């Protein structure tokens, strides 16, 4: 599916370039699909330090910026003087991407064309990702042209939602797209924090008051507690 996302992205947002590279590791399959469809050579421009965790969930901006430098190392021999298509699966806070672009520029990239194999990440996720505040999301209140300028890239394109669903190959299967559309499977109070779906958090309402005694089933929506308990036996 990720390779197909890259193929769709190449049709949606073509550009003249010398090299297609993925942001390791999650951007590599889509980069391979983009390269195959566009005819632009695929290569590696960044090497990832596998001992560094997710930088976008570090608690402070300073730590996130430092983490990017420790996490990604540019391959200057593959970058210098080249027009790059840089493919990633998403942009959350933008810290990693902006610092990465800075590193590619320092390594001599002639042009940087950013391609994202998903729509803009505009809404927080309350179902497992550590993005509990919309104000922390780069795309929440910015136009694509503004994001492009903030990141310092020559062009920026995202994969439309319909193309994303088509690439997955199961339209209408009930995928959660709340972080892309703001339409949550279970209603979320506007003031809720990232712990709203976890018990024992004082910063958010108890789940019982939100769901009114119901349990959430990702395939069927909201299921009464008694029925859920019976089905789990």
N, C-alpha and C positions, 0 to 999 in steps of 0.2 A: 504493500500500500504506500509506503513512504517513497519508493522509487516512482510509482505512478504519480504521486503528488508533484515530484520534480518534473516529470514529463508534462503534466498539465501546466506547470509553472512556466516551462519553456515556451509553450504555445501562447500562454497569456501574456508573458513579459519577456520577449526576445530582446537581445542586445548584442552588439558586436564586441567580442572579447577574445582574449588569448588563452585564458585558463578558467575552468570551473573548479572551485574548491568548496568543500563542505566544512562547516564548523564542527570539529569532533566533539562527541561521536554522533550526536543525534542528527546533524545536518548532512552527513555523508551519503546515506541512501538517496535522499532527494537530489543531492548534487550529482550523483551518478545518473539519475534519471534525466536531469536537466541537460547534462553533457551529451548523453546518448541521443536525445531528441533534437538538440540544437546543433549538434555536430562540432561543438567546441571541445577541445581536449579536456579531460578530467585529470586533476592532479592534487597533490597535497601541499598546502601552504602553511599549515599549522600542525604542531605536534602537541598532544595533550599529556600533561602530567597526571597520571591515573591516581595519584595519591592525594589530589586536591578535590574536595567535594564541590557541591553546587554553589557557585559564587553568588547567584542572585538571591539566595536566602540568607546570606550573612547579615548580622544585625545592624551594621553601619555601612554608610557609603564608603568610608575610608577602607574598611576591611574588604568590601566587595571589590574595590579598585585594585588593592594589593593582591587579592586572590586571583584576579584575572592575569596579572603579570606572572604569578607563580604557576598558574594553570596552563597557559598557552605559550608556546614558543614558535615564533615565525621562522620559516625556512626561506631565508633571503635569496638563495639561488633560484628558487621557484617563483619568487615574487617580484624582484627588481625589474622595473621597466615594463611590466606586463599589465594589461587590462584584465582585471579579475571580476568574475562573477562569484560572489560569496553567498552560499546557501546555508540557511539555518532553519530549524523547525518552528521557532517562535522567538519573539522578543518580549520579555516580561518587564523588568524595570529599565532595561537599556544599558545598565552598567557594563555588562560583559561585552555587548556589541560595540559600544562607543570606545571602550579601551582597546578592543581588538582592532577596530578600524585605525585607531591611532598607531598601533604597533605595525599594521600593514603599511601605513604611510611612511613610517620611519624606516621600513625595510625596502622602500623604493617603489611601491605599487604606483603605476601610472594612472589607473582609474580603478574605482571600487564600485561595483554594481551589486547592491544587496538584494537578495531574493529570499522571501520567507514562505515556507510551504504550508502556511495556515493563514487565516484572516488575522487582523489586529487583535491582540489580547487586551480587551477593554474592561473586563469585569472580573472581580475577585472570585476565586474558587473556594467553596466551603466544603468540598468533598475529598480533601486529601492533599492539595498543594498549599504551600505556605504563602499565600497571597491574600491576606484577609482585609486589605484596605485598598479601595479603588484609587486613592490619591497616590499610591506607590506605583501604579501601572503607567508606563510611558505613554501608551496609546489611549488612555482613558479620555483625555480632553484635547488631544492633538490631532491635526490633520496629517495625512501621510507626508505632505510636503514639509511640514514642520518637523516631523520625526526624521525625515531625510537630512534636513539641515542640522538638527541636534546631533545626529550620529556622525555627520561629516562625510557622507557617501555621495557619489555622483548621481546615482539613481536608486530608488527603493520601490519594490513591488511586493505585494502580498497575494497569496492564493485566495480567490473568492470562496465563500462557504460552500456554494453548490459544487464547485470543482473538488473541494476537499472531500465532501460526502461521496461524490462519484468515484473518486480515487480509492476510497475505502472499499467500495464495491457492494455496499448494502444500504442503499437509500431507504429511508423510512424505518430503519431498525431501532429507532429510539435512542440514538446517541445523545449524550449530554453535550450541548454546545453553549452552556451558560456563560462561560468566560469570553465567548465571542459575540454573543447576542444579548446577554443580560436576561435571558428567559430561563429561570431556574425551575427544575422539575418539582421542587418543594419550595413554597414561598419563603423568602428570607426577609426578615425585618430590615429596613434600610439602615438602622443603627447597629446592626449585629456585627460582632467581631468575628475573627477567624475561628473561634472556638464554639460557635453557635451550635454546631452539630455534635459537640462532645459534652458528656456529662461532667459535672463538678467544676465548671468554669464560672467564676464570679463575674467575668466581664461580658457575659452574654446570657440571654434567657435560657432556662432549662429546656432541653429538647422536648419534654412532655408538653410544655405550654405552647411550643411552636407547632408540634404535630398533632396535638390534641389526642394523645393516646394512640397514634398510628405509627406504623413502621414503614420506611421507604424501601420499595423494591425497584431496582433500576430498570427492570423490564416491564413492570406493570403499573408504575406510578405509586400511589399511596394505597396501602393495604391495611385494613383494620387489624388491631393487635391480636385479637383472638384468632382470626383466620391465619395470620402469619405464624402464630404459635402452633396451630394445628398442622399447617403445611410443613413445619420444620421437624415434626416428629418422625 
